[in-house]
Amino acid sequence: MGHIVAPIVAHIFCNFMGLPVLCARGKGMVSVAFVAGMVGFLWLLFPVTDPVLYNDRTDNCRCWHGYCSWA
């Protein structure tokens, strides 16, 4: 149950807060920071979540999750 609660709470929070206003007078730095954050997140999403970074012994494992070959 604990593995599903965090995404649900995060989704509820994001739905409550809504998207930021990008085209408002005097909010230029906020818009730049938002766009830079989104680009950075999308740019680093797959390199940082690559399984090779976290477990280098999954190639010859019999099971699908890769934990059986850990010593």
mmCIF file of the N, C-alpha and C atoms, coordinates in Angstrom:
data_MODEL
# 
_entry.id   MODEL 
# 
loop_
_atom_site.group_PDB 
_atom_site.id 
_atom_site.type_symbol 
_atom_site.label_atom_id 
_atom_site.label_alt_id 
_atom_site.label_comp_id 
_atom_site.label_asym_id 
_atom_site.label_entity_id 
_atom_site.label_seq_id 
_atom_site.pdbx_PDB_ins_code 
_atom_site.Cartn_x 
_atom_site.Cartn_y 
_atom_site.Cartn_z 
_atom_site.occupancy 
_atom_site.B_iso_or_equiv 
_atom_site.pdbx_formal_charge 
_atom_site.auth_seq_id 
_atom_site.auth_comp_id 
_atom_site.auth_asym_id 
_atom_site.auth_atom_id 
_atom_site.pdbx_PDB_model_num 
ATOM 1   N N  . MET A 1 1  ? 0.818  -1.199  0.000   1.00 0.00 ? 1  MET A N  1 
ATOM 2   C CA . MET A 1 1  ? 0.000  0.000   0.000   1.00 0.00 ? 1  MET A CA 1 
ATOM 3   C C  . MET A 1 1  ? 0.857  1.255   0.000   1.00 0.00 ? 1  MET A C  1 
ATOM 4   N N  . GLY A 1 2  ? 2.000  1.228   0.691   1.00 0.00 ? 2  GLY A N  1 
ATOM 5   C CA . GLY A 1 2  ? 2.839  2.400   0.792   1.00 0.00 ? 2  GLY A CA 1 
ATOM 6   C C  . GLY A 1 2  ? 3.452  2.824   -0.529  1.00 0.00 ? 2  GLY A C  1 
ATOM 7   N N  . HIS A 1 3  ? 3.609  1.908   -1.455  1.00 0.00 ? 3  HIS A N  1 
ATOM 8   C CA . HIS A 1 3  ? 4.206  2.252   -2.740  1.00 0.00 ? 3  HIS A CA 1 
ATOM 9   C C  . HIS A 1 3  ? 3.257  3.044   -3.632  1.00 0.00 ? 3  HIS A C  1 
ATOM 10  N N  . ILE A 1 4  ? 1.984  3.036   -3.378  1.00 0.00 ? 4  ILE A N  1 
ATOM 11  C CA . ILE A 1 4  ? 1.014  3.741   -4.216  1.00 0.00 ? 4  ILE A CA 1 
ATOM 12  C C  . ILE A 1 4  ? 0.548  5.052   -3.581  1.00 0.00 ? 4  ILE A C  1 
ATOM 13  N N  . VAL A 1 5  ? 0.727  5.203   -2.285  1.00 0.00 ? 5  VAL A N  1 
ATOM 14  C CA . VAL A 1 5  ? 0.228  6.387   -1.599  1.00 0.00 ? 5  VAL A CA 1 
ATOM 15  C C  . VAL A 1 5  ? 0.983  7.650   -2.031  1.00 0.00 ? 5  VAL A C  1 
ATOM 16  N N  . ALA A 1 6  ? 2.302  7.575   -2.131  1.00 0.00 ? 6  ALA A N  1 
ATOM 17  C CA . ALA A 1 6  ? 3.094  8.757   -2.494  1.00 0.00 ? 6  ALA A CA 1 
ATOM 18  C C  . ALA A 1 6  ? 2.728  9.304   -3.877  1.00 0.00 ? 6  ALA A C  1 
ATOM 19  N N  . PRO A 1 7  ? 2.625  8.477   -4.928  1.00 0.00 ? 7  PRO A N  1 
ATOM 20  C CA . PRO A 1 7  ? 2.204  9.030   -6.215  1.00 0.00 ? 7  PRO A CA 1 
ATOM 21  C C  . PRO A 1 7  ? 0.800  9.619   -6.207  1.00 0.00 ? 7  PRO A C  1 
ATOM 22  N N  . ILE A 1 8  ? -0.097 9.007   -5.442  1.00 0.00 ? 8  ILE A N  1 
ATOM 23  C CA . ILE A 1 8  ? -1.462 9.536   -5.377  1.00 0.00 ? 8  ILE A CA 1 
ATOM 24  C C  . ILE A 1 8  ? -1.479 10.897  -4.699  1.00 0.00 ? 8  ILE A C  1 
ATOM 25  N N  . VAL A 1 9  ? -0.747 11.025  -3.589  1.00 0.00 ? 9  VAL A N  1 
ATOM 26  C CA . VAL A 1 9  ? -0.678 12.313  -2.891  1.00 0.00 ? 9  VAL A CA 1 
ATOM 27  C C  . VAL A 1 9  ? -0.022 13.371  -3.768  1.00 0.00 ? 9  VAL A C  1 
ATOM 28  N N  . ALA A 1 10 ? 1.049  13.015  -4.466  1.00 0.00 ? 10 ALA A N  1 
ATOM 29  C CA . ALA A 1 10 ? 1.709  13.965  -5.362  1.00 0.00 ? 10 ALA A CA 1 
ATOM 30  C C  . ALA A 1 10 ? 0.763  14.398  -6.481  1.00 0.00 ? 10 ALA A C  1 
ATOM 31  N N  . HIS A 1 11 ? -0.006 13.481  -7.023  1.00 0.00 ? 11 HIS A N  1 
ATOM 32  C CA . HIS A 1 11 ? -0.956 13.809  -8.088  1.00 0.00 ? 11 HIS A CA 1 
ATOM 33  C C  . HIS A 1 11 ? -2.067 14.722  -7.571  1.00 0.00 ? 11 HIS A C  1 
ATOM 34  N N  . ILE A 1 12 ? -2.554 14.443  -6.377  1.00 0.00 ? 12 ILE A N  1 
ATOM 35  C CA . ILE A 1 12 ? -3.585 15.301  -5.783  1.00 0.00 ? 12 ILE A CA 1 
ATOM 36  C C  . ILE A 1 12 ? -3.040 16.707  -5.570  1.00 0.00 ? 12 ILE A C  1 
ATOM 37  N N  . PHE A 1 13 ? -1.807 16.810  -5.060  1.00 0.00 ? 13 PHE A N  1 
ATOM 38  C CA . PHE A 1 13 ? -1.196 18.113  -4.835  1.00 0.00 ? 13 PHE A CA 1 
ATOM 39  C C  . PHE A 1 13 ? -1.029 18.883  -6.147  1.00 0.00 ? 13 PHE A C  1 
ATOM 40  N N  . CYS A 1 14 ? -0.552 18.205  -7.180  1.00 0.00 ? 14 CYS A N  1 
ATOM 41  C CA . CYS A 1 14 ? -0.366 18.872  -8.480  1.00 0.00 ? 14 CYS A CA 1 
ATOM 42  C C  . CYS A 1 14 ? -1.706 19.313  -9.072  1.00 0.00 ? 14 CYS A C  1 
ATOM 43  N N  . ASN A 1 15 ? -2.733 18.495  -8.936  1.00 0.00 ? 15 ASN A N  1 
ATOM 44  C CA . ASN A 1 15 ? -4.052 18.885  -9.425  1.00 0.00 ? 15 ASN A CA 1 
ATOM 45  C C  . ASN A 1 15 ? -4.597 20.080  -8.653  1.00 0.00 ? 15 ASN A C  1 
ATOM 46  N N  . PHE A 1 16 ? -4.328 20.135  -7.357  1.00 0.00 ? 16 PHE A N  1 
ATOM 47  C CA . PHE A 1 16 ? -4.793 21.241  -6.529  1.00 0.00 ? 16 PHE A CA 1 
ATOM 48  C C  . PHE A 1 16 ? -4.066 22.542  -6.879  1.00 0.00 ? 16 PHE A C  1 
ATOM 49  N N  . MET A 1 17 ? -2.753 22.463  -7.080  1.00 0.00 ? 17 MET A N  1 
ATOM 50  C CA . MET A 1 17 ? -1.948 23.661  -7.341  1.00 0.00 ? 17 MET A CA 1 
ATOM 51  C C  . MET A 1 17 ? -2.128 24.174  -8.772  1.00 0.00 ? 17 MET A C  1 
ATOM 52  N N  . GLY A 1 18 ? -2.299 23.302  -9.715  1.00 0.00 ? 18 GLY A N  1 
ATOM 53  C CA . GLY A 1 18 ? -2.463 23.707  -11.106 1.00 0.00 ? 18 GLY A CA 1 
ATOM 54  C C  . GLY A 1 18 ? -1.137 24.058  -11.760 1.00 0.00 ? 18 GLY A C  1 
ATOM 55  N N  . LEU A 1 19 ? -1.202 24.416  -13.015 1.00 0.00 ? 19 LEU A N  1 
ATOM 56  C CA . LEU A 1 19 ? -0.008 24.810  -13.761 1.00 0.00 ? 19 LEU A CA 1 
ATOM 57  C C  . LEU A 1 19 ? 0.333  26.268  -13.477 1.00 0.00 ? 19 LEU A C  1 
ATOM 58  N N  . PRO A 1 20 ? 1.613  26.619  -13.510 1.00 0.00 ? 20 PRO A N  1 
ATOM 59  C CA . PRO A 1 20 ? 1.986  28.015  -13.279 1.00 0.00 ? 20 PRO A CA 1 
ATOM 60  C C  . PRO A 1 20 ? 1.598  28.901  -14.459 1.00 0.00 ? 20 PRO A C  1 
ATOM 61  N N  . VAL A 1 21 ? 1.379  30.160  -14.174 1.00 0.00 ? 21 VAL A N  1 
ATOM 62  C CA . VAL A 1 21 ? 1.058  31.132  -15.209 1.00 0.00 ? 21 VAL A CA 1 
ATOM 63  C C  . VAL A 1 21 ? 2.371  31.554  -15.862 1.00 0.00 ? 21 VAL A C  1 
ATOM 64  N N  . LEU A 1 22 ? 2.516  31.274  -17.156 1.00 0.00 ? 22 LEU A N  1 
ATOM 65  C CA . LEU A 1 22 ? 3.777  31.568  -17.836 1.00 0.00 ? 22 LEU A CA 1 
ATOM 66  C C  . LEU A 1 22 ? 3.778  32.925  -18.519 1.00 0.00 ? 22 LEU A C  1 
ATOM 67  N N  . CYS A 1 23 ? 2.645  33.481  -18.809 1.00 0.00 ? 23 CYS A N  1 
ATOM 68  C CA . CYS A 1 23 ? 2.575  34.739  -19.555 1.00 0.00 ? 23 CYS A CA 1 
ATOM 69  C C  . CYS A 1 23 ? 1.965  35.842  -18.707 1.00 0.00 ? 23 CYS A C  1 
ATOM 70  N N  . ALA A 1 24 ? 2.589  36.158  -17.592 1.00 0.00 ? 24 ALA A N  1 
ATOM 71  C CA . ALA A 1 24 ? 2.097  37.235  -16.733 1.00 0.00 ? 24 ALA A CA 1 
ATOM 72  C C  . ALA A 1 24 ? 3.146  38.336  -16.673 1.00 0.00 ? 24 ALA A C  1 
ATOM 73  N N  . ARG A 1 25 ? 2.708  39.564  -16.593 1.00 0.00 ? 25 ARG A N  1 
ATOM 74  C CA . ARG A 1 25 ? 3.621  40.700  -16.526 1.00 0.00 ? 25 ARG A CA 1 
ATOM 75  C C  . ARG A 1 25 ? 4.387  40.667  -15.202 1.00 0.00 ? 25 ARG A C  1 
ATOM 76  N N  . GLY A 1 26 ? 5.704  40.787  -15.272 1.00 0.00 ? 26 GLY A N  1 
ATOM 77  C CA . GLY A 1 26 ? 6.532  40.796  -14.072 1.00 0.00 ? 26 GLY A CA 1 
ATOM 78  C C  . GLY A 1 26 ? 6.904  39.419  -13.559 1.00 0.00 ? 26 GLY A C  1 
ATOM 79  N N  . LYS A 1 27 ? 6.613  38.391  -14.284 1.00 0.00 ? 27 LYS A N  1 
ATOM 80  C CA . LYS A 1 27 ? 6.906  37.014  -13.848 1.00 0.00 ? 27 LYS A CA 1 
ATOM 81  C C  . LYS A 1 27 ? 7.925  36.353  -14.775 1.00 0.00 ? 27 LYS A C  1 
ATOM 82  N N  . GLY A 1 28 ? 8.825  37.139  -15.344 1.00 0.00 ? 28 GLY A N  1 
ATOM 83  C CA . GLY A 1 28 ? 9.782  36.609  -16.318 1.00 0.00 ? 28 GLY A CA 1 
ATOM 84  C C  . GLY A 1 28 ? 10.720 35.569  -15.754 1.00 0.00 ? 28 GLY A C  1 
ATOM 85  N N  . MET A 1 29 ? 11.285 35.833  -14.564 1.00 0.00 ? 29 MET A N  1 
ATOM 86  C CA . MET A 1 29 ? 12.227 34.880  -13.974 1.00 0.00 ? 29 MET A CA 1 
ATOM 87  C C  . MET A 1 29 ? 11.526 33.596  -13.545 1.00 0.00 ? 29 MET A C  1 
ATOM 88  N N  . VAL A 1 30 ? 10.303 33.702  -13.101 1.00 0.00 ? 30 VAL A N  1 
ATOM 89  C CA . VAL A 1 30 ? 9.555  32.504  -12.725 1.00 0.00 ? 30 VAL A CA 1 
ATOM 90  C C  . VAL A 1 30 ? 9.310  31.635  -13.956 1.00 0.00 ? 30 VAL A C  1 
ATOM 91  N N  . SER A 1 31 ? 8.977  32.263  -15.055 1.00 0.00 ? 31 SER A N  1 
ATOM 92  C CA . SER A 1 31 ? 8.742  31.522  -16.293 1.00 0.00 ? 31 SER A CA 1 
ATOM 93  C C  . SER A 1 31 ? 10.019 30.864  -16.787 1.00 0.00 ? 31 SER A C  1 
ATOM 94  N N  . VAL A 1 32 ? 11.132 31.594  -16.728 1.00 0.00 ? 32 VAL A N  1 
ATOM 95  C CA . VAL A 1 32 ? 12.415 31.035  -17.163 1.00 0.00 ? 32 VAL A CA 1 
ATOM 96  C C  . VAL A 1 32 ? 12.807 29.859  -16.269 1.00 0.00 ? 32 VAL A C  1 
ATOM 97  N N  . ALA A 1 33 ? 12.631 29.999  -14.962 1.00 0.00 ? 33 ALA A N  1 
ATOM 98  C CA . ALA A 1 33 ? 12.967 28.914  -14.039 1.00 0.00 ? 33 ALA A CA 1 
ATOM 99  C C  . ALA A 1 33 ? 12.087 27.698  -14.275 1.00 0.00 ? 33 ALA A C  1 
ATOM 100 N N  . PHE A 1 34 ? 10.791 27.917  -14.548 1.00 0.00 ? 34 PHE A N  1 
ATOM 101 C CA . PHE A 1 34 ? 9.886  26.797  -14.802 1.00 0.00 ? 34 PHE A CA 1 
ATOM 102 C C  . PHE A 1 34 ? 10.291 26.051  -16.066 1.00 0.00 ? 34 PHE A C  1 
ATOM 103 N N  . VAL A 1 35 ? 10.553 26.777  -17.135 1.00 0.00 ? 35 VAL A N  1 
ATOM 104 C CA . VAL A 1 35 ? 10.936 26.139  -18.395 1.00 0.00 ? 35 VAL A CA 1 
ATOM 105 C C  . VAL A 1 35 ? 12.289 25.443  -18.252 1.00 0.00 ? 35 VAL A C  1 
ATOM 106 N N  . ALA A 1 36 ? 13.244 26.073  -17.569 1.00 0.00 ? 36 ALA A N  1 
ATOM 107 C CA . ALA A 1 36 ? 14.551 25.448  -17.360 1.00 0.00 ? 36 ALA A CA 1 
ATOM 108 C C  . ALA A 1 36 ? 14.420 24.173  -16.521 1.00 0.00 ? 36 ALA A C  1 
ATOM 109 N N  . GLY A 1 37 ? 13.562 24.200  -15.527 1.00 0.00 ? 37 GLY A N  1 
ATOM 110 C CA . GLY A 1 37 ? 13.336 23.001  -14.711 1.00 0.00 ? 37 GLY A CA 1 
ATOM 111 C C  . GLY A 1 37 ? 12.716 21.875  -15.496 1.00 0.00 ? 37 GLY A C  1 
ATOM 112 N N  . MET A 1 38 ? 11.746 22.189  -16.324 1.00 0.00 ? 38 MET A N  1 
ATOM 113 C CA . MET A 1 38 ? 11.116 21.148  -17.150 1.00 0.00 ? 38 MET A CA 1 
ATOM 114 C C  . MET A 1 38 ? 12.093 20.562  -18.162 1.00 0.00 ? 38 MET A C  1 
ATOM 115 N N  . VAL A 1 39 ? 12.877 21.423  -18.807 1.00 0.00 ? 39 VAL A N  1 
ATOM 116 C CA . VAL A 1 39 ? 13.865 20.935  -19.779 1.00 0.00 ? 39 VAL A CA 1 
ATOM 117 C C  . VAL A 1 39 ? 14.916 20.082  -19.068 1.00 0.00 ? 39 VAL A C  1 
ATOM 118 N N  . GLY A 1 40 ? 15.392 20.546  -17.906 1.00 0.00 ? 40 GLY A N  1 
ATOM 119 C CA . GLY A 1 40 ? 16.372 19.772  -17.159 1.00 0.00 ? 40 GLY A CA 1 
ATOM 120 C C  . GLY A 1 40 ? 15.834 18.430  -16.704 1.00 0.00 ? 40 GLY A C  1 
ATOM 121 N N  . PHE A 1 41 ? 14.592 18.413  -16.244 1.00 0.00 ? 41 PHE A N  1 
ATOM 122 C CA . PHE A 1 41 ? 13.969 17.158  -15.819 1.00 0.00 ? 41 PHE A CA 1 
ATOM 123 C C  . PHE A 1 41 ? 13.873 16.176  -16.984 1.00 0.00 ? 41 PHE A C  1 
ATOM 124 N N  . LEU A 1 42 ? 13.371 16.650  -18.126 1.00 0.00 ? 42 LEU A N  1 
ATOM 125 C CA . LEU A 1 42 ? 13.224 15.765  -19.279 1.00 0.00 ? 42 LEU A CA 1 
ATOM 126 C C  . LEU A 1 42 ? 14.570 15.327  -19.838 1.00 0.00 ? 42 LEU A C  1 
ATOM 127 N N  . TRP A 1 43 ? 15.562 16.194  -19.780 1.00 0.00 ? 43 TRP A N  1 
ATOM 128 C CA . TRP A 1 43 ? 16.897 15.879  -20.291 1.00 0.00 ? 43 TRP A CA 1 
ATOM 129 C C  . TRP A 1 43 ? 17.573 14.817  -19.430 1.00 0.00 ? 43 TRP A C  1 
ATOM 130 N N  . LEU A 1 44 ? 17.372 14.861  -18.115 1.00 0.00 ? 44 LEU A N  1 
ATOM 131 C CA . LEU A 1 44 ? 18.050 13.937  -17.205 1.00 0.00 ? 44 LEU A CA 1 
ATOM 132 C C  . LEU A 1 44 ? 17.216 12.729  -16.802 1.00 0.00 ? 44 LEU A C  1 
ATOM 133 N N  . LEU A 1 45 ? 15.956 12.667  -17.200 1.00 0.00 ? 45 LEU A N  1 
ATOM 134 C CA . LEU A 1 45 ? 15.071 11.598  -16.745 1.00 0.00 ? 45 LEU A CA 1 
ATOM 135 C C  . LEU A 1 45 ? 15.618 10.219  -17.074 1.00 0.00 ? 45 LEU A C  1 
ATOM 136 N N  . PHE A 1 46 ? 15.938 9.948   -18.317 1.00 0.00 ? 46 PHE A N  1 
ATOM 137 C CA . PHE A 1 46 ? 16.372 8.614   -18.698 1.00 0.00 ? 46 PHE A CA 1 
ATOM 138 C C  . PHE A 1 46 ? 17.828 8.323   -18.337 1.00 0.00 ? 46 PHE A C  1 
ATOM 139 N N  . PRO A 1 47 ? 18.770 9.255   -18.480 1.00 0.00 ? 47 PRO A N  1 
ATOM 140 C CA . PRO A 1 47 ? 20.143 8.940   -18.043 1.00 0.00 ? 47 PRO A CA 1 
ATOM 141 C C  . PRO A 1 47 ? 20.249 8.655   -16.540 1.00 0.00 ? 47 PRO A C  1 
ATOM 142 N N  . VAL A 1 48 ? 19.508 9.371   -15.725 1.00 0.00 ? 48 VAL A N  1 
ATOM 143 C CA . VAL A 1 48 ? 19.616 9.196   -14.277 1.00 0.00 ? 48 VAL A CA 1 
ATOM 144 C C  . VAL A 1 48 ? 18.864 7.965   -13.797 1.00 0.00 ? 48 VAL A C  1 
ATOM 145 N N  . THR A 1 49 ? 17.839 7.540   -14.516 1.00 0.00 ? 49 THR A N  1 
ATOM 146 C CA . THR A 1 49 ? 17.067 6.371   -14.106 1.00 0.00 ? 49 THR A CA 1 
ATOM 147 C C  . THR A 1 49 ? 17.489 5.093   -14.823 1.00 0.00 ? 49 THR A C  1 
ATOM 148 N N  . ASP A 1 50 ? 18.629 5.104   -15.473 1.00 0.00 ? 50 ASP A N  1 
ATOM 149 C CA . ASP A 1 50 ? 19.136 3.919   -16.164 1.00 0.00 ? 50 ASP A CA 1 
ATOM 150 C C  . ASP A 1 50 ? 19.494 2.842   -15.143 1.00 0.00 ? 50 ASP A C  1 
ATOM 151 N N  . PRO A 1 51 ? 18.964 1.627   -15.271 1.00 0.00 ? 51 PRO A N  1 
ATOM 152 C CA . PRO A 1 51 ? 19.249 0.575   -14.292 1.00 0.00 ? 51 PRO A CA 1 
ATOM 153 C C  . PRO A 1 51 ? 20.721 0.215   -14.183 1.00 0.00 ? 51 PRO A C  1 
ATOM 154 N N  . VAL A 1 52 ? 21.495 0.452   -15.212 1.00 0.00 ? 52 VAL A N  1 
ATOM 155 C CA . VAL A 1 52 ? 22.922 0.135   -15.168 1.00 0.00 ? 52 VAL A CA 1 
ATOM 156 C C  . VAL A 1 52 ? 23.625 0.931   -14.069 1.00 0.00 ? 52 VAL A C  1 
ATOM 157 N N  . LEU A 1 53 ? 23.121 2.104   -13.749 1.00 0.00 ? 53 LEU A N  1 
ATOM 158 C CA . LEU A 1 53 ? 23.734 2.913   -12.702 1.00 0.00 ? 53 LEU A CA 1 
ATOM 159 C C  . LEU A 1 53 ? 23.558 2.301   -11.320 1.00 0.00 ? 53 LEU A C  1 
ATOM 160 N N  . TYR A 1 54 ? 22.538 1.492   -11.136 1.00 0.00 ? 54 TYR A N  1 
ATOM 161 C CA . TYR A 1 54 ? 22.188 1.004   -9.810  1.00 0.00 ? 54 TYR A CA 1 
ATOM 162 C C  . TYR A 1 54 ? 22.441 -0.479  -9.593  1.00 0.00 ? 54 TYR A C  1 
ATOM 163 N N  . ASN A 1 55 ? 22.484 -1.278  -10.640 1.00 0.00 ? 55 ASN A N  1 
ATOM 164 C CA . ASN A 1 55 ? 22.716 -2.711  -10.495 1.00 0.00 ? 55 ASN A CA 1 
ATOM 165 C C  . ASN A 1 55 ? 23.410 -3.213  -11.744 1.00 0.00 ? 55 ASN A C  1 
ATOM 166 N N  . ASP A 1 56 ? 24.684 -3.539  -11.615 1.00 0.00 ? 56 ASP A N  1 
ATOM 167 C CA . ASP A 1 56 ? 25.443 -3.987  -12.777 1.00 0.00 ? 56 ASP A CA 1 
ATOM 168 C C  . ASP A 1 56 ? 25.436 -5.497  -12.936 1.00 0.00 ? 56 ASP A C  1 
ATOM 169 N N  . ARG A 1 57 ? 24.660 -6.235  -12.123 1.00 0.00 ? 57 ARG A N  1 
ATOM 170 C CA . ARG A 1 57 ? 24.654 -7.695  -12.194 1.00 0.00 ? 57 ARG A CA 1 
ATOM 171 C C  . ARG A 1 57 ? 23.311 -8.251  -12.656 1.00 0.00 ? 57 ARG A C  1 
ATOM 172 N N  . THR A 1 58 ? 22.582 -7.567  -13.484 1.00 0.00 ? 58 THR A N  1 
ATOM 173 C CA . THR A 1 58 ? 21.280 -8.072  -13.925 1.00 0.00 ? 58 THR A CA 1 
ATOM 174 C C  . THR A 1 58 ? 21.341 -8.793  -15.271 1.00 0.00 ? 58 THR A C  1 
ATOM 175 N N  . ASP A 1 59 ? 22.501 -8.835  -15.926 1.00 0.00 ? 59 ASP A N  1 
ATOM 176 C CA . ASP A 1 59 ? 22.581 -9.442  -17.252 1.00 0.00 ? 59 ASP A CA 1 
ATOM 177 C C  . ASP A 1 59 ? 22.359 -10.951 -17.227 1.00 0.00 ? 59 ASP A C  1 
ATOM 178 N N  . ASN A 1 60 ? 22.921 -11.650 -16.265 1.00 0.00 ? 60 ASN A N  1 
ATOM 179 C CA . ASN A 1 60 ? 22.855 -13.110 -16.234 1.00 0.00 ? 60 ASN A CA 1 
ATOM 180 C C  . ASN A 1 60 ? 21.932 -13.616 -15.129 1.00 0.00 ? 60 ASN A C  1 
ATOM 181 N N  . CYS A 1 61 ? 20.912 -12.895 -14.837 1.00 0.00 ? 61 CYS A N  1 
ATOM 182 C CA . CYS A 1 61 ? 20.019 -13.270 -13.750 1.00 0.00 ? 61 CYS A CA 1 
ATOM 183 C C  . CYS A 1 61 ? 18.860 -14.106 -14.287 1.00 0.00 ? 61 CYS A C  1 
ATOM 184 N N  . ARG A 1 62 ? 18.429 -15.108 -13.489 1.00 0.00 ? 62 ARG A N  1 
ATOM 185 C CA . ARG A 1 62 ? 17.322 -15.972 -13.903 1.00 0.00 ? 62 ARG A CA 1 
ATOM 186 C C  . ARG A 1 62 ? 15.965 -15.312 -13.715 1.00 0.00 ? 62 ARG A C  1 
ATOM 187 N N  . CYS A 1 63 ? 15.877 -14.385 -12.766 1.00 0.00 ? 63 CYS A N  1 
ATOM 188 C CA . CYS A 1 63 ? 14.576 -13.791 -12.471 1.00 0.00 ? 63 CYS A CA 1 
ATOM 189 C C  . CYS A 1 63 ? 14.439 -12.415 -13.120 1.00 0.00 ? 63 CYS A C  1 
ATOM 190 N N  . TRP A 1 64 ? 13.227 -11.928 -13.254 1.00 0.00 ? 64 TRP A N  1 
ATOM 191 C CA . TRP A 1 64 ? 12.961 -10.698 -14.004 1.00 0.00 ? 64 TRP A CA 1 
ATOM 192 C C  . TRP A 1 64 ? 13.420 -9.453  -13.267 1.00 0.00 ? 64 TRP A C  1 
ATOM 193 N N  . HIS A 1 65 ? 13.444 -9.452  -11.929 1.00 0.00 ? 65 HIS A N  1 
ATOM 194 C CA . HIS A 1 65 ? 13.770 -8.215  -11.202 1.00 0.00 ? 65 HIS A CA 1 
ATOM 195 C C  . HIS A 1 65 ? 15.261 -8.071  -10.922 1.00 0.00 ? 65 HIS A C  1 
ATOM 196 N N  . GLY A 1 66 ? 16.054 -9.108  -11.116 1.00 0.00 ? 66 GLY A N  1 
ATOM 197 C CA . GLY A 1 66 ? 17.502 -8.992  -11.036 1.00 0.00 ? 66 GLY A CA 1 
ATOM 198 C C  . GLY A 1 66 ? 18.109 -9.095  -9.650  1.00 0.00 ? 66 GLY A C  1 
ATOM 199 N N  . TYR A 1 67 ? 17.324 -9.463  -8.642  1.00 0.00 ? 67 TYR A N  1 
ATOM 200 C CA . TYR A 1 67 ? 17.860 -9.512  -7.285  1.00 0.00 ? 67 TYR A CA 1 
ATOM 201 C C  . TYR A 1 67 ? 18.519 -10.866 -6.957  1.00 0.00 ? 67 TYR A C  1 
ATOM 202 N N  . CYS A 1 68 ? 18.255 -11.870 -7.747  1.00 0.00 ? 68 CYS A N  1 
ATOM 203 C CA . CYS A 1 68 ? 18.739 -13.194 -7.396  1.00 0.00 ? 68 CYS A CA 1 
ATOM 204 C C  . CYS A 1 68 ? 20.251 -13.319 -7.547  1.00 0.00 ? 68 CYS A C  1 
ATOM 205 N N  . SER A 1 69 ? 20.880 -12.472 -8.345  1.00 0.00 ? 69 SER A N  1 
ATOM 206 C CA . SER A 1 69 ? 22.318 -12.602 -8.556  1.00 0.00 ? 69 SER A CA 1 
ATOM 207 C C  . SER A 1 69 ? 23.129 -11.748 -7.586  1.00 0.00 ? 69 SER A C  1 
ATOM 208 N N  . TRP A 1 70 ? 22.482 -11.047 -6.694  1.00 0.00 ? 70 TRP A N  1 
ATOM 209 C CA . TRP A 1 70 ? 23.240 -10.258 -5.726  1.00 0.00 ? 70 TRP A CA 1 
ATOM 210 C C  . TRP A 1 70 ? 23.875 -11.160 -4.696  1.00 0.00 ? 70 TRP A C  1 
ATOM 211 N N  . ALA A 1 71 ? 25.064 -10.836 -4.312  1.00 0.00 ? 71 ALA A N  1 
ATOM 212 C CA . ALA A 1 71 ? 25.777 -11.663 -3.329  1.00 0.00 ? 71 ALA A CA 1 
ATOM 213 C C  . ALA A 1 71 ? 25.407 -11.265 -1.919  1.00 0.00 ? 71 ALA A C  1 
# 
